[in-house]
Amino acid sequence: MTTTHTRLATAGASLVLAAGALAAGTSTAGAAPIVPSCDGNQYTVTSVVTAKSAATICQWGNGDLEYRGVARSSGNTLCIPVSGVFEQENGSGRYYYVAYNNGYKYSVFDGLGLSIVGPDGLLISSEDAI
């Protein structure tokens, strides 16, 4: 995977992923974990927990990144490849990670929160990290 560093204005933005946005994922039995964990042969790049959702960016040994999200209320999960890494333009030096599934854009903003944008380009949900 090629990492692209692009600046995005996010200062002060409230960003997050709503539980309903994960409906396209698979359902898991029992209570949803607080933060999705990476496999044993991966390491955690960043994790974000919000009131309704949680996501982790995992990295494989070859450098590929993976988005793992969970709706905390339902336990619905989503595990998809990260397609881009971008630098946040808020002076933090942090990055955000983007993954796509069925036209939906999932973004994990390191230290800030999660967001999801629908296939029509409209923001479906956003929520700050807790």
Phi and psi in radians as a Rosetta constraint file:
Dihedral C 1 N 2 CA 2 C 2 CIRCULARHARMONIC -1.587 0.35
Dihedral N 2 CA 2 C 2 N 3 CIRCULARHARMONIC 2.263 0.35
Dihedral C 2 N 3 CA 3 C 3 CIRCULARHARMONIC -1.592 0.35
Dihedral N 3 CA 3 C 3 N 4 CIRCULARHARMONIC 2.215 0.35
Dihedral C 3 N 4 CA 4 C 4 CIRCULARHARMONIC -1.901 0.35
Dihedral N 4 CA 4 C 4 N 5 CIRCULARHARMONIC 2.298 0.35
Dihedral C 4 N 5 CA 5 C 5 CIRCULARHARMONIC -1.854 0.35
Dihedral N 5 CA 5 C 5 N 6 CIRCULARHARMONIC 1.899 0.35
Dihedral C 5 N 6 CA 6 C 6 CIRCULARHARMONIC -2.210 0.35
Dihedral N 6 CA 6 C 6 N 7 CIRCULARHARMONIC 2.502 0.35
Dihedral C 6 N 7 CA 7 C 7 CIRCULARHARMONIC -1.554 0.35
Dihedral N 7 CA 7 C 7 N 8 CIRCULARHARMONIC 2.458 0.35
Dihedral C 7 N 8 CA 8 C 8 CIRCULARHARMONIC -2.352 0.35
Dihedral N 8 CA 8 C 8 N 9 CIRCULARHARMONIC 2.293 0.35
Dihedral C 8 N 9 CA 9 C 9 CIRCULARHARMONIC -1.306 0.35
Dihedral N 9 CA 9 C 9 N 10 CIRCULARHARMONIC 1.976 0.35
Dihedral C 9 N 10 CA 10 C 10 CIRCULARHARMONIC -2.303 0.35
Dihedral N 10 CA 10 C 10 N 11 CIRCULARHARMONIC 0.073 0.35
Dihedral C 10 N 11 CA 11 C 11 CIRCULARHARMONIC -1.008 0.35
Dihedral N 11 CA 11 C 11 N 12 CIRCULARHARMONIC 2.189 0.35
Dihedral C 11 N 12 CA 12 C 12 CIRCULARHARMONIC 1.355 0.35
Dihedral N 12 CA 12 C 12 N 13 CIRCULARHARMONIC -0.022 0.35
Dihedral C 12 N 13 CA 13 C 13 CIRCULARHARMONIC -1.329 0.35
Dihedral N 13 CA 13 C 13 N 14 CIRCULARHARMONIC 2.510 0.35
Dihedral C 13 N 14 CA 14 C 14 CIRCULARHARMONIC -1.696 0.35
Dihedral N 14 CA 14 C 14 N 15 CIRCULARHARMONIC 1.994 0.35
Dihedral C 14 N 15 CA 15 C 15 CIRCULARHARMONIC -2.230 0.35
Dihedral N 15 CA 15 C 15 N 16 CIRCULARHARMONIC 2.357 0.35
Dihedral C 15 N 16 CA 16 C 16 CIRCULARHARMONIC -3.013 0.35
Dihedral N 16 CA 16 C 16 N 17 CIRCULARHARMONIC 3.009 0.35
Dihedral C 16 N 17 CA 17 C 17 CIRCULARHARMONIC -1.962 0.35
Dihedral N 17 CA 17 C 17 N 18 CIRCULARHARMONIC 2.140 0.35
Dihedral C 17 N 18 CA 18 C 18 CIRCULARHARMONIC -1.422 0.35
Dihedral N 18 CA 18 C 18 N 19 CIRCULARHARMONIC 2.649 0.35
Dihedral C 18 N 19 CA 19 C 19 CIRCULARHARMONIC -1.023 0.35
Dihedral N 19 CA 19 C 19 N 20 CIRCULARHARMONIC -0.705 0.35
Dihedral C 19 N 20 CA 20 C 20 CIRCULARHARMONIC -1.130 0.35
Dihedral N 20 CA 20 C 20 N 21 CIRCULARHARMONIC -0.373 0.35
Dihedral C 20 N 21 CA 21 C 21 CIRCULARHARMONIC -1.219 0.35
Dihedral N 21 CA 21 C 21 N 22 CIRCULARHARMONIC -0.311 0.35
Dihedral C 21 N 22 CA 22 C 22 CIRCULARHARMONIC -1.584 0.35
Dihedral N 22 CA 22 C 22 N 23 CIRCULARHARMONIC 0.185 0.35
Dihedral C 22 N 23 CA 23 C 23 CIRCULARHARMONIC -1.022 0.35
Dihedral N 23 CA 23 C 23 N 24 CIRCULARHARMONIC -0.443 0.35
Dihedral C 23 N 24 CA 24 C 24 CIRCULARHARMONIC -1.293 0.35
Dihedral N 24 CA 24 C 24 N 25 CIRCULARHARMONIC -0.221 0.35
Dihedral C 24 N 25 CA 25 C 25 CIRCULARHARMONIC -1.392 0.35
Dihedral N 25 CA 25 C 25 N 26 CIRCULARHARMONIC -3.022 0.35
Dihedral C 25 N 26 CA 26 C 26 CIRCULARHARMONIC -1.690 0.35
Dihedral N 26 CA 26 C 26 N 27 CIRCULARHARMONIC 2.693 0.35
Dihedral C 26 N 27 CA 27 C 27 CIRCULARHARMONIC -1.638 0.35
Dihedral N 27 CA 27 C 27 N 28 CIRCULARHARMONIC 2.480 0.35
Dihedral C 27 N 28 CA 28 C 28 CIRCULARHARMONIC -2.014 0.35
Dihedral N 28 CA 28 C 28 N 29 CIRCULARHARMONIC 2.644 0.35
Dihedral C 28 N 29 CA 29 C 29 CIRCULARHARMONIC -1.362 0.35
Dihedral N 29 CA 29 C 29 N 30 CIRCULARHARMONIC 2.608 0.35
Dihedral C 29 N 30 CA 30 C 30 CIRCULARHARMONIC 1.414 0.35
Dihedral N 30 CA 30 C 30 N 31 CIRCULARHARMONIC -3.026 0.35
Dihedral C 30 N 31 CA 31 C 31 CIRCULARHARMONIC -1.255 0.35
Dihedral N 31 CA 31 C 31 N 32 CIRCULARHARMONIC 2.543 0.35
Dihedral C 31 N 32 CA 32 C 32 CIRCULARHARMONIC -1.259 0.35
Dihedral N 32 CA 32 C 32 N 33 CIRCULARHARMONIC 2.447 0.35
Dihedral C 32 N 33 CA 33 C 33 CIRCULARHARMONIC -1.169 0.35
Dihedral N 33 CA 33 C 33 N 34 CIRCULARHARMONIC 2.758 0.35
Dihedral C 33 N 34 CA 34 C 34 CIRCULARHARMONIC -1.148 0.35
Dihedral N 34 CA 34 C 34 N 35 CIRCULARHARMONIC -0.788 0.35
Dihedral C 34 N 35 CA 35 C 35 CIRCULARHARMONIC -2.348 0.35
Dihedral N 35 CA 35 C 35 N 36 CIRCULARHARMONIC 2.282 0.35
Dihedral C 35 N 36 CA 36 C 36 CIRCULARHARMONIC -1.074 0.35
Dihedral N 36 CA 36 C 36 N 37 CIRCULARHARMONIC 2.448 0.35
Dihedral C 36 N 37 CA 37 C 37 CIRCULARHARMONIC -1.756 0.35
Dihedral N 37 CA 37 C 37 N 38 CIRCULARHARMONIC 2.720 0.35
Dihedral C 37 N 38 CA 38 C 38 CIRCULARHARMONIC -1.460 0.35
Dihedral N 38 CA 38 C 38 N 39 CIRCULARHARMONIC 2.824 0.35
Dihedral C 38 N 39 CA 39 C 39 CIRCULARHARMONIC -1.180 0.35
Dihedral N 39 CA 39 C 39 N 40 CIRCULARHARMONIC 2.875 0.35
Dihedral C 39 N 40 CA 40 C 40 CIRCULARHARMONIC -1.060 0.35
Dihedral N 40 CA 40 C 40 N 41 CIRCULARHARMONIC -0.483 0.35
Dihedral C 40 N 41 CA 41 C 41 CIRCULARHARMONIC -1.734 0.35
Dihedral N 41 CA 41 C 41 N 42 CIRCULARHARMONIC 0.329 0.35
Dihedral C 41 N 42 CA 42 C 42 CIRCULARHARMONIC -2.120 0.35
Dihedral N 42 CA 42 C 42 N 43 CIRCULARHARMONIC 2.912 0.35
Dihedral C 42 N 43 CA 43 C 43 CIRCULARHARMONIC -2.260 0.35
Dihedral N 43 CA 43 C 43 N 44 CIRCULARHARMONIC 2.711 0.35
Dihedral C 43 N 44 CA 44 C 44 CIRCULARHARMONIC -1.418 0.35
Dihedral N 44 CA 44 C 44 N 45 CIRCULARHARMONIC 2.165 0.35
Dihedral C 44 N 45 CA 45 C 45 CIRCULARHARMONIC -1.469 0.35
Dihedral N 45 CA 45 C 45 N 46 CIRCULARHARMONIC -0.845 0.35
Dihedral C 45 N 46 CA 46 C 46 CIRCULARHARMONIC -2.804 0.35
Dihedral N 46 CA 46 C 46 N 47 CIRCULARHARMONIC 2.721 0.35
Dihedral C 46 N 47 CA 47 C 47 CIRCULARHARMONIC -2.392 0.35
Dihedral N 47 CA 47 C 47 N 48 CIRCULARHARMONIC 2.606 0.35
Dihedral C 47 N 48 CA 48 C 48 CIRCULARHARMONIC -2.394 0.35
Dihedral N 48 CA 48 C 48 N 49 CIRCULARHARMONIC 2.341 0.35
Dihedral C 48 N 49 CA 49 C 49 CIRCULARHARMONIC -2.081 0.35
Dihedral N 49 CA 49 C 49 N 50 CIRCULARHARMONIC 2.314 0.35
Dihedral C 49 N 50 CA 50 C 50 CIRCULARHARMONIC -2.128 0.35
Dihedral N 50 CA 50 C 50 N 51 CIRCULARHARMONIC 3.124 0.35
Dihedral C 50 N 51 CA 51 C 51 CIRCULARHARMONIC -1.070 0.35
Dihedral N 51 CA 51 C 51 N 52 CIRCULARHARMONIC -0.594 0.35
Dihedral C 51 N 52 CA 52 C 52 CIRCULARHARMONIC -1.953 0.35
Dihedral N 52 CA 52 C 52 N 53 CIRCULARHARMONIC -0.315 0.35
Dihedral C 52 N 53 CA 53 C 53 CIRCULARHARMONIC -2.488 0.35
Dihedral N 53 CA 53 C 53 N 54 CIRCULARHARMONIC 2.977 0.35
Dihedral C 53 N 54 CA 54 C 54 CIRCULARHARMONIC -2.623 0.35
Dihedral N 54 CA 54 C 54 N 55 CIRCULARHARMONIC 2.629 0.35
Dihedral C 54 N 55 CA 55 C 55 CIRCULARHARMONIC -2.591 0.35
Dihedral N 55 CA 55 C 55 N 56 CIRCULARHARMONIC 2.614 0.35
Dihedral C 55 N 56 CA 56 C 56 CIRCULARHARMONIC -2.299 0.35
Dihedral N 56 CA 56 C 56 N 57 CIRCULARHARMONIC 2.448 0.35
Dihedral C 56 N 57 CA 57 C 57 CIRCULARHARMONIC -1.796 0.35
Dihedral N 57 CA 57 C 57 N 58 CIRCULARHARMONIC 2.112 0.35
Dihedral C 57 N 58 CA 58 C 58 CIRCULARHARMONIC -1.918 0.35
Dihedral N 58 CA 58 C 58 N 59 CIRCULARHARMONIC 2.586 0.35
Dihedral C 58 N 59 CA 59 C 59 CIRCULARHARMONIC -2.114 0.35
Dihedral N 59 CA 59 C 59 N 60 CIRCULARHARMONIC 2.311 0.35
Dihedral C 59 N 60 CA 60 C 60 CIRCULARHARMONIC -1.423 0.35
Dihedral N 60 CA 60 C 60 N 61 CIRCULARHARMONIC 2.905 0.35
Dihedral C 60 N 61 CA 61 C 61 CIRCULARHARMONIC -1.045 0.35
Dihedral N 61 CA 61 C 61 N 62 CIRCULARHARMONIC -0.491 0.35
Dihedral C 61 N 62 CA 62 C 62 CIRCULARHARMONIC -1.488 0.35
Dihedral N 62 CA 62 C 62 N 63 CIRCULARHARMONIC 0.020 0.35
Dihedral C 62 N 63 CA 63 C 63 CIRCULARHARMONIC 1.714 0.35
Dihedral N 63 CA 63 C 63 N 64 CIRCULARHARMONIC -0.237 0.35
Dihedral C 63 N 64 CA 64 C 64 CIRCULARHARMONIC -1.118 0.35
Dihedral N 64 CA 64 C 64 N 65 CIRCULARHARMONIC 2.526 0.35
Dihedral C 64 N 65 CA 65 C 65 CIRCULARHARMONIC -1.925 0.35
Dihedral N 65 CA 65 C 65 N 66 CIRCULARHARMONIC 2.653 0.35
Dihedral C 65 N 66 CA 66 C 66 CIRCULARHARMONIC -2.374 0.35
Dihedral N 66 CA 66 C 66 N 67 CIRCULARHARMONIC 2.366 0.35
Dihedral C 66 N 67 CA 67 C 67 CIRCULARHARMONIC -1.618 0.35
Dihedral N 67 CA 67 C 67 N 68 CIRCULARHARMONIC 2.260 0.35
Dihedral C 67 N 68 CA 68 C 68 CIRCULARHARMONIC -2.205 0.35
Dihedral N 68 CA 68 C 68 N 69 CIRCULARHARMONIC 1.994 0.35
Dihedral C 68 N 69 CA 69 C 69 CIRCULARHARMONIC -2.103 0.35
Dihedral N 69 CA 69 C 69 N 70 CIRCULARHARMONIC 2.704 0.35
Dihedral C 69 N 70 CA 70 C 70 CIRCULARHARMONIC -2.541 0.35
Dihedral N 70 CA 70 C 70 N 71 CIRCULARHARMONIC 2.384 0.35
Dihedral C 70 N 71 CA 71 C 71 CIRCULARHARMONIC -1.469 0.35
Dihedral N 71 CA 71 C 71 N 72 CIRCULARHARMONIC 2.033 0.35
Dihedral C 71 N 72 CA 72 C 72 CIRCULARHARMONIC -1.149 0.35
Dihedral N 72 CA 72 C 72 N 73 CIRCULARHARMONIC -0.504 0.35
Dihedral C 72 N 73 CA 73 C 73 CIRCULARHARMONIC -1.363 0.35
Dihedral N 73 CA 73 C 73 N 74 CIRCULARHARMONIC -0.655 0.35
Dihedral C 73 N 74 CA 74 C 74 CIRCULARHARMONIC -1.818 0.35
Dihedral N 74 CA 74 C 74 N 75 CIRCULARHARMONIC -0.405 0.35
Dihedral C 74 N 75 CA 75 C 75 CIRCULARHARMONIC 1.476 0.35
Dihedral N 75 CA 75 C 75 N 76 CIRCULARHARMONIC 0.038 0.35
Dihedral C 75 N 76 CA 76 C 76 CIRCULARHARMONIC -1.049 0.35
Dihedral N 76 CA 76 C 76 N 77 CIRCULARHARMONIC 2.366 0.35
Dihedral C 76 N 77 CA 77 C 77 CIRCULARHARMONIC -2.133 0.35
Dihedral N 77 CA 77 C 77 N 78 CIRCULARHARMONIC 2.815 0.35
Dihedral C 77 N 78 CA 78 C 78 CIRCULARHARMONIC -2.550 0.35
Dihedral N 78 CA 78 C 78 N 79 CIRCULARHARMONIC 2.252 0.35
Dihedral C 78 N 79 CA 79 C 79 CIRCULARHARMONIC -2.297 0.35
Dihedral N 79 CA 79 C 79 N 80 CIRCULARHARMONIC 1.916 0.35
Dihedral C 79 N 80 CA 80 C 80 CIRCULARHARMONIC -2.481 0.35
Dihedral N 80 CA 80 C 80 N 81 CIRCULARHARMONIC 2.726 0.35
Dihedral C 80 N 81 CA 81 C 81 CIRCULARHARMONIC -1.167 0.35
Dihedral N 81 CA 81 C 81 N 82 CIRCULARHARMONIC 2.552 0.35
Dihedral C 81 N 82 CA 82 C 82 CIRCULARHARMONIC -1.429 0.35
Dihedral N 82 CA 82 C 82 N 83 CIRCULARHARMONIC 2.294 0.35
Dihedral C 82 N 83 CA 83 C 83 CIRCULARHARMONIC -1.765 0.35
Dihedral N 83 CA 83 C 83 N 84 CIRCULARHARMONIC -0.234 0.35
Dihedral C 83 N 84 CA 84 C 84 CIRCULARHARMONIC -2.818 0.35
Dihedral N 84 CA 84 C 84 N 85 CIRCULARHARMONIC 2.611 0.35
Dihedral C 84 N 85 CA 85 C 85 CIRCULARHARMONIC -2.181 0.35
Dihedral N 85 CA 85 C 85 N 86 CIRCULARHARMONIC 2.263 0.35
Dihedral C 85 N 86 CA 86 C 86 CIRCULARHARMONIC -2.326 0.35
Dihedral N 86 CA 86 C 86 N 87 CIRCULARHARMONIC 2.590 0.35
Dihedral C 86 N 87 CA 87 C 87 CIRCULARHARMONIC -1.459 0.35
Dihedral N 87 CA 87 C 87 N 88 CIRCULARHARMONIC 2.324 0.35
Dihedral C 87 N 88 CA 88 C 88 CIRCULARHARMONIC -1.281 0.35
Dihedral N 88 CA 88 C 88 N 89 CIRCULARHARMONIC 2.446 0.35
Dihedral C 88 N 89 CA 89 C 89 CIRCULARHARMONIC -1.738 0.35
Dihedral N 89 CA 89 C 89 N 90 CIRCULARHARMONIC 1.043 0.35
Dihedral C 89 N 90 CA 90 C 90 CIRCULARHARMONIC -2.235 0.35
Dihedral N 90 CA 90 C 90 N 91 CIRCULARHARMONIC 0.222 0.35
Dihedral C 90 N 91 CA 91 C 91 CIRCULARHARMONIC 1.401 0.35
Dihedral N 91 CA 91 C 91 N 92 CIRCULARHARMONIC 0.037 0.35
Dihedral C 91 N 92 CA 92 C 92 CIRCULARHARMONIC -1.429 0.35
Dihedral N 92 CA 92 C 92 N 93 CIRCULARHARMONIC -0.361 0.35
Dihedral C 92 N 93 CA 93 C 93 CIRCULARHARMONIC 1.312 0.35
Dihedral N 93 CA 93 C 93 N 94 CIRCULARHARMONIC 0.123 0.35
Dihedral C 93 N 94 CA 94 C 94 CIRCULARHARMONIC -1.569 0.35
Dihedral N 94 CA 94 C 94 N 95 CIRCULARHARMONIC 2.922 0.35
Dihedral C 94 N 95 CA 95 C 95 CIRCULARHARMONIC -2.051 0.35
Dihedral N 95 CA 95 C 95 N 96 CIRCULARHARMONIC 2.889 0.35
Dihedral C 95 N 96 CA 96 C 96 CIRCULARHARMONIC -2.230 0.35
Dihedral N 96 CA 96 C 96 N 97 CIRCULARHARMONIC 2.670 0.35
Dihedral C 96 N 97 CA 97 C 97 CIRCULARHARMONIC -2.118 0.35
Dihedral N 97 CA 97 C 97 N 98 CIRCULARHARMONIC 2.326 0.35
Dihedral C 97 N 98 CA 98 C 98 CIRCULARHARMONIC -2.082 0.35
Dihedral N 98 CA 98 C 98 N 99 CIRCULARHARMONIC 2.346 0.35
Dihedral C 98 N 99 CA 99 C 99 CIRCULARHARMONIC -2.351 0.35
Dihedral N 99 CA 99 C 99 N 100 CIRCULARHARMONIC 2.577 0.35
Dihedral C 99 N 100 CA 100 C 100 CIRCULARHARMONIC -2.078 0.35
Dihedral N 100 CA 100 C 100 N 101 CIRCULARHARMONIC 2.462 0.35
Dihedral C 100 N 101 CA 101 C 101 CIRCULARHARMONIC -2.599 0.35
Dihedral N 101 CA 101 C 101 N 102 CIRCULARHARMONIC 2.086 0.35
Dihedral C 101 N 102 CA 102 C 102 CIRCULARHARMONIC 0.890 0.35
Dihedral N 102 CA 102 C 102 N 103 CIRCULARHARMONIC 0.711 0.35
Dihedral C 102 N 103 CA 103 C 103 CIRCULARHARMONIC 1.510 0.35
Dihedral N 103 CA 103 C 103 N 104 CIRCULARHARMONIC -0.160 0.35
Dihedral C 103 N 104 CA 104 C 104 CIRCULARHARMONIC -1.572 0.35
Dihedral N 104 CA 104 C 104 N 105 CIRCULARHARMONIC 2.480 0.35
Dihedral C 104 N 105 CA 105 C 105 CIRCULARHARMONIC -1.914 0.35
Dihedral N 105 CA 105 C 105 N 106 CIRCULARHARMONIC 2.071 0.35
Dihedral C 105 N 106 CA 106 C 106 CIRCULARHARMONIC -1.839 0.35
Dihedral N 106 CA 106 C 106 N 107 CIRCULARHARMONIC 2.217 0.35
Dihedral C 106 N 107 CA 107 C 107 CIRCULARHARMONIC -2.172 0.35
Dihedral N 107 CA 107 C 107 N 108 CIRCULARHARMONIC 2.277 0.35
Dihedral C 107 N 108 CA 108 C 108 CIRCULARHARMONIC -1.897 0.35
Dihedral N 108 CA 108 C 108 N 109 CIRCULARHARMONIC 2.046 0.35
Dihedral C 108 N 109 CA 109 C 109 CIRCULARHARMONIC -1.755 0.35
Dihedral N 109 CA 109 C 109 N 110 CIRCULARHARMONIC 1.892 0.35
Dihedral C 109 N 110 CA 110 C 110 CIRCULARHARMONIC -0.902 0.35
Dihedral N 110 CA 110 C 110 N 111 CIRCULARHARMONIC 2.042 0.35
Dihedral C 110 N 111 CA 111 C 111 CIRCULARHARMONIC 1.439 0.35
Dihedral N 111 CA 111 C 111 N 112 CIRCULARHARMONIC -0.105 0.35
Dihedral C 111 N 112 CA 112 C 112 CIRCULARHARMONIC -2.013 0.35
Dihedral N 112 CA 112 C 112 N 113 CIRCULARHARMONIC -0.876 0.35
Dihedral C 112 N 113 CA 113 C 113 CIRCULARHARMONIC 2.814 0.35
Dihedral N 113 CA 113 C 113 N 114 CIRCULARHARMONIC -2.753 0.35
Dihedral C 113 N 114 CA 114 C 114 CIRCULARHARMONIC -2.312 0.35
Dihedral N 114 CA 114 C 114 N 115 CIRCULARHARMONIC 2.675 0.35
Dihedral C 114 N 115 CA 115 C 115 CIRCULARHARMONIC -2.525 0.35
Dihedral N 115 CA 115 C 115 N 116 CIRCULARHARMONIC 2.758 0.35
Dihedral C 115 N 116 CA 116 C 116 CIRCULARHARMONIC -2.410 0.35
Dihedral N 116 CA 116 C 116 N 117 CIRCULARHARMONIC 2.361 0.35
Dihedral C 116 N 117 CA 117 C 117 CIRCULARHARMONIC -2.097 0.35
Dihedral N 117 CA 117 C 117 N 118 CIRCULARHARMONIC 2.355 0.35
Dihedral C 117 N 118 CA 118 C 118 CIRCULARHARMONIC -1.341 0.35
Dihedral N 118 CA 118 C 118 N 119 CIRCULARHARMONIC 2.987 0.35
Dihedral C 118 N 119 CA 119 C 119 CIRCULARHARMONIC -1.022 0.35
Dihedral N 119 CA 119 C 119 N 120 CIRCULARHARMONIC -0.426 0.35
Dihedral C 119 N 120 CA 120 C 120 CIRCULARHARMONIC -1.464 0.35
Dihedral N 120 CA 120 C 120 N 121 CIRCULARHARMONIC 0.003 0.35
Dihedral C 120 N 121 CA 121 C 121 CIRCULARHARMONIC 1.521 0.35
Dihedral N 121 CA 121 C 121 N 122 CIRCULARHARMONIC 0.012 0.35
Dihedral C 121 N 122 CA 122 C 122 CIRCULARHARMONIC -1.572 0.35
Dihedral N 122 CA 122 C 122 N 123 CIRCULARHARMONIC 2.474 0.35
Dihedral C 122 N 123 CA 123 C 123 CIRCULARHARMONIC -1.171 0.35
Dihedral N 123 CA 123 C 123 N 124 CIRCULARHARMONIC 2.124 0.35
Dihedral C 123 N 124 CA 124 C 124 CIRCULARHARMONIC -1.524 0.35
Dihedral N 124 CA 124 C 124 N 125 CIRCULARHARMONIC -0.774 0.35
Dihedral C 124 N 125 CA 125 C 125 CIRCULARHARMONIC -2.732 0.35
Dihedral N 125 CA 125 C 125 N 126 CIRCULARHARMONIC 2.714 0.35
Dihedral C 125 N 126 CA 126 C 126 CIRCULARHARMONIC -2.675 0.35
Dihedral N 126 CA 126 C 126 N 127 CIRCULARHARMONIC 2.532 0.35
Dihedral C 126 N 127 CA 127 C 127 CIRCULARHARMONIC -2.724 0.35
Dihedral N 127 CA 127 C 127 N 128 CIRCULARHARMONIC 2.422 0.35
Dihedral C 127 N 128 CA 128 C 128 CIRCULARHARMONIC -1.306 0.35
Dihedral N 128 CA 128 C 128 N 129 CIRCULARHARMONIC 2.686 0.35
Dihedral C 128 N 129 CA 129 C 129 CIRCULARHARMONIC -1.147 0.35
Dihedral N 129 CA 129 C 129 N 130 CIRCULARHARMONIC 2.592 0.35
